[in-house]
């Protein structure tokens, strides 16, 4: 059994140390988003016991099964969608997730706007940017990010607060983090969701406000 409490304490300590020595030390410490996809229930409960409040899920249906009851009994938990969103799952997602980090195309943005109102659970959104222009990955083209952000904010009146990215596996992640930060600055977006178990330390150095960590916290997940 993985020592989740020890892992949790170690990750938070590293986040704090790296943030304190970074160029962004005067800003708030980055949040830890625990990636709970395909993790066993006892691991999730242990993380909650350790004080972890923010969790990230990739799939809507899996998240509903795992989190609906937990969210009803634990009002201080925050759930984020960090995986692709399909149009037929938008209504469910808006009533389950506090934050949706993966707006990646006009069709999705328009459908969200049609169903978004003050009674849904979701309060804020991120735009996913495909910084590596990888055809197999979701995300808006970096060259279209400014125009798309403007469309979401000005025309659709969506509360876009930040950007997220997943750098290519075979490239230096720092240049992708730097690119995302530049796009966020141009569009006055304060939040940056970037960095995972393998590269979160670099992400913090480039201004991440939240990092998405799964295996370092929970150990290897179920296949």
LINWO-V649490 format. One record per residue. RES is the residue in one letter. SS is DSSP state (2 for helix, 1 for strand, 0 for the rest). OMEGA is omega in radians with two decimals (none if undefined). D_FIRST is the distance of its C-alpha to the first C-alpha in Angstrom with 1 decimal. Layout:
RES/SS/OMEGA/D_FIRST  RES/SS/OMEGA/D_FIRST
This chain:
X/0/-3.12/0.0  X/0/3.14/3.8  X/0/-3.03/6.4  X/2/3.14/8.6  X/2/3.12/11.3  X/2/3.11/11.9  X/2/-3.12/12.0  X/2/-3.14/14.3  X/2/-3.13/16.5  X/2/-3.14/16.9  X/2/3.13/17.9  X/2/3.11/20.3  X/2/3.12/21.7  X/2/3.11/22.4  X/2/-3.13/23.9  X/2/-3.11/26.1  X/2/-3.12/27.2  X/2/3.13/28.1  X/2/-3.09/29.9  X/2/-3.11/31.8  X/0/-3.11/33.2  X/0/3.10/34.0  X/0/-3.08/37.3  X/0/-3.03/35.9  X/0/-3.14/35.0  X/0/3.09/37.5  X/0/3.13/35.8  X/0/3.11/32.8  X/0/3.12/29.4  X/0/3.12/27.6  X/1/3.05/25.3  X/1/3.03/21.7  X/1/-3.12/21.2  X/1/-3.11/17.6  X/1/-2.97/17.8  X/0/-3.10/16.1  X/0/3.08/17.7  X/0/3.07/16.0  X/0/-3.12/12.7  X/0/-3.04/11.3  X/2/-3.09/12.9  X/2/3.11/10.2  X/2/3.11/9.2  X/2/-3.12/12.9  X/2/3.12/13.6  X/2/3.12/11.2  X/2/3.10/13.1  X/2/3.09/16.3  X/2/-3.13/15.6  X/0/3.11/15.3  X/0/3.11/18.7  X/0/-3.05/18.3  X/0/-3.04/21.4  X/1/-3.11/22.0  X/1/3.14/20.4  X/1/3.12/21.7  X/1/-3.10/22.0  X/0/-3.04/23.8  X/0/-3.03/25.2  X/2/-3.07/27.3  X/2/3.11/26.7  X/2/-3.14/23.0  X/2/3.12/23.2  X/2/-3.12/25.6  X/2/-3.03/23.3  X/2/-2.89/20.3  X/2/-3.03/22.3  X/2/-3.13/25.6  X/2/-3.13/24.7  X/2/-3.14/22.4  X/2/3.11/25.3  X/2/-3.09/27.7  X/2/-3.14/26.0  X/0/-3.01/24.8  X/0/-3.09/27.9  X/0/3.10/26.6  X/0/3.08/24.2  X/1/-3.12/25.4  X/1/-3.11/24.7  X/1/2.98/26.0  X/1/-3.11/26.9  X/0/3.09/26.2  X/0/-3.09/27.0  X/0/3.14/30.5  X/0/3.09/32.6  X/0/-3.07/35.0  X/2/-3.10/38.2  X/2/3.11/37.5  X/2/-3.03/34.3  X/2/-3.11/36.0  X/2/3.11/36.9  X/2/-3.09/33.4  X/2/-3.12/31.9  X/2/3.13/34.4  X/0/-3.12/33.4  X/0/-3.02/29.7  X/0/3.03/29.0  X/0/-3.11/30.1  X/1/3.00/30.5  X/1/-3.01/31.2  X/1/-2.89/30.8  X/1/2.96/32.2  X/1/-2.98/35.9  X/0/3.12/37.2  X/0/-3.03/40.5  X/2/-3.11/43.7  X/2/3.13/43.2  X/2/-3.12/39.9  X/2/-3.13/41.3  X/2/3.14/44.3  X/2/3.08/42.5  X/2/-3.13/40.2  X/2/3.14/43.4  X/2/-3.05/45.0  X/2/-3.07/42.2  X/0/3.07/41.3  X/0/-2.98/42.7  X/0/3.12/41.8  X/0/3.11/40.2  X/0/-3.12/37.3  X/0/-3.09/33.9  X/0/-3.13/33.9  X/0/-3.12/35.8  X/1/-3.05/35.5  X/1/2.98/35.1  X/1/2.99/34.4  X/1/3.09/36.2  X/1/-3.14/34.2  X/1/3.11/36.1  X/1/-2.99/35.8  X/0/3.14/36.5  X/0/-3.10/36.4  X/0/3.14/38.6  X/0/-3.07/36.3  X/0/-3.09/37.7  X/0/-3.08/34.4  X/0/3.04/33.0  X/0/3.07/34.0  X/0/3.13/35.8  X/1/3.07/39.3  X/1/-3.14/41.3  X/2/-3.13/41.5  X/2/3.12/45.3  X/2/-3.01/45.3  X/2/-3.13/42.8  X/2/-3.13/45.5  X/2/-3.13/47.6  X/2/3.09/44.7  X/2/3.13/43.5  X/2/3.11/47.1  X/2/-3.11/47.4  X/2/-3.06/44.3  X/2/-3.01/45.3  X/2/-3.06/49.1  X/2/-3.10/49.8  X/0/3.14/46.8  X/0/3.09/46.2  X/0/3.11/42.4  X/0/3.10/40.5  X/1/-3.08/39.1  X/1/-3.06/37.4  X/1/3.14/35.8  X/1/3.02/34.8  X/1/3.08/31.6  X/0/3.02/31.2  X/0/-3.09/29.0  X/0/3.06/30.6  X/0/-3.08/31.2  X/0/-3.00/28.5  X/0/3.11/31.3  X/0/3.09/33.0  X/0/-3.05/32.8  X/2/-3.04/31.1  X/2/-3.11/33.2  X/2/3.09/36.4  X/2/3.07/34.9  X/2/3.13/33.6  X/2/3.11/37.1  X/2/-3.14/38.7  X/2/3.12/36.8  X/2/3.12/37.6  X/2/3.13/41.3  X/2/3.12/41.4  X/2/-3.14/39.8  X/2/-3.14/42.4  X/2/-3.06/45.3  X/0/3.10/44.3  X/0/3.11/43.5  X/0/-3.00/39.9  X/0/-3.00/37.8  X/1/3.11/34.2  X/1/3.07/32.5  X/1/-3.12/29.1  X/0/-3.10/28.2  X/0/3.10/25.5  X/0/-3.03/22.0  X/0/-3.04/19.1  X/0/-3.02/21.5  X/0/-3.06/24.6  X/2/-3.14/24.1  X/2/3.07/25.6  X/2/-3.12/28.8  X/2/3.14/28.9  X/2/3.13/29.0  X/2/-3.14/31.9  X/0/2.98/33.8  X/0/3.09/33.5  X/0/3.03/30.4  X/0/2.98/30.2  X/1/3.11/26.8  X/1/-3.04/24.0  X/1/-3.01/21.7  X/1/3.13/18.2  X/0/-3.00/15.4  X/2/3.13/13.3  X/2/-3.14/13.5  X/2/-2.98/12.0  X/2/-2.96/9.6  X/0/-3.10/8.9  X/0/-3.12/10.8  X/0/3.07/12.1  X/0/3.11/13.5  X/0/none/16.8
